[in-house]
Amino acid sequence: MRPTRRLAELIESKIGTGYRTHPSELQVLNNYADDKELLDKLGEIKRHNKQRLADYIKAHNGIEVNMDSIFDVQVKRLHEYKRQMLNILHHQPVPQAEGPNRIWISFRAPLSSAPRPHRATQ
């Protein structure tokens, strides 16, 4: 796991650097669940990182994403037939709730081709 510099600094200000080699130490952050100042800083960092990703997507793909949406990014190597299925799903309409409880989901799945089975064994 490699957090951004700002997130790492925030975490380390509370629990030190031990989480880098022992990720289970991140559980200590549960002790700060009611720390409004920490949560506000975490929210700022999260929003900043979402903006960086949105800017990257806009610059490299020409797609503008809703900053208030949930970002779901998956990077995988898939065989051609699986990528074709995902492309079909991308064009299907996604039902959305109406009103104030509406949730937008922005998804991006940059996929690369996995080697053909006979090449993968060589």
ZIMOKA-V321480 format. One record per residue. N is the residue number from 1. RES is the residue in one small letter. SS is DSSP state (H for helix, E for strand, L for the rest). D_LAST is the distance of its C-alpha to the last C-alpha in Angstrom with 1 decimal. Layout:
n	res	ss	d_last
N	RES	SS	D_LAST
N	RES	SS	D_LAST
This chain:
n	res	ss	d_last
1	m	L	31.3
2	r	L	32.8
3	p	L	36.0
4	t	L	37.7
5	r	H	40.2
6	r	H	43.2
7	l	H	41.9
8	a	H	41.0
9	e	H	44.5
10	l	H	46.1
11	i	H	44.3
12	e	H	44.9
13	s	H	48.6
14	k	H	48.9
15	i	H	46.6
16	g	L	45.4
17	t	L	41.9
18	g	H	40.8
19	y	H	38.8
20	r	H	36.2
21	t	L	35.0
22	h	L	36.5
23	p	H	36.1
24	s	H	38.3
25	e	H	41.2
26	l	H	41.0
27	q	H	43.0
28	v	H	46.0
29	l	H	46.2
30	n	H	47.6
31	n	H	50.8
32	y	H	51.2
33	a	L	50.9
34	d	L	54.5
35	d	L	54.4
36	k	H	55.3
37	e	H	54.9
38	l	H	51.3
39	l	H	50.4
40	d	H	51.9
41	k	H	49.9
42	l	H	46.7
43	g	H	47.6
44	e	H	48.2
45	i	H	44.8
46	k	H	43.0
47	r	H	44.9
48	h	H	44.2
49	n	H	40.4
50	k	H	40.5
51	q	H	42.4
52	r	H	39.8
53	l	H	37.1
54	a	H	39.4
55	d	H	40.1
56	y	H	36.4
57	i	H	35.8
58	k	H	38.9
59	a	H	38.0
60	h	H	34.4
61	n	H	34.7
62	g	L	38.4
63	i	L	38.7
64	e	L	41.6
65	v	L	41.2
66	n	L	44.0
67	m	L	44.5
68	d	L	46.1
69	s	L	43.1
70	i	E	40.5
71	f	E	37.4
72	d	E	34.2
73	v	E	31.1
74	q	L	27.6
75	v	L	24.4
76	k	E	21.2
77	r	E	17.9
78	l	E	18.3
79	h	L	16.9
80	e	H	19.2
81	y	H	21.3
82	k	H	22.2
83	r	H	23.2
84	q	H	25.3
85	m	H	27.1
86	l	H	27.8
87	n	H	29.3
88	i	H	31.5
89	l	H	32.7
90	h	H	33.5
91	h	L	36.1
92	q	L	37.8
93	p	L	41.1
94	v	L	41.2
95	p	L	44.6
96	q	L	46.4
97	a	L	49.4
98	e	L	52.5
99	g	L	54.9
100	p	L	54.7
101	n	L	51.9
102	r	L	49.5
103	i	L	46.0
104	w	L	43.8
105	i	E	40.0
106	s	E	38.1
107	f	E	34.4
108	r	E	31.5
109	a	L	27.9
110	p	L	25.9
111	l	E	22.5
112	s	E	19.3
113	s	E	16.6
114	a	L	13.6
115	p	L	10.4
116	r	L	10.4
117	p	H	9.1
118	h	H	6.9
119	r	H	5.3
120	a	H	5.6
121	t	L	3.8
122	q	L	0.0
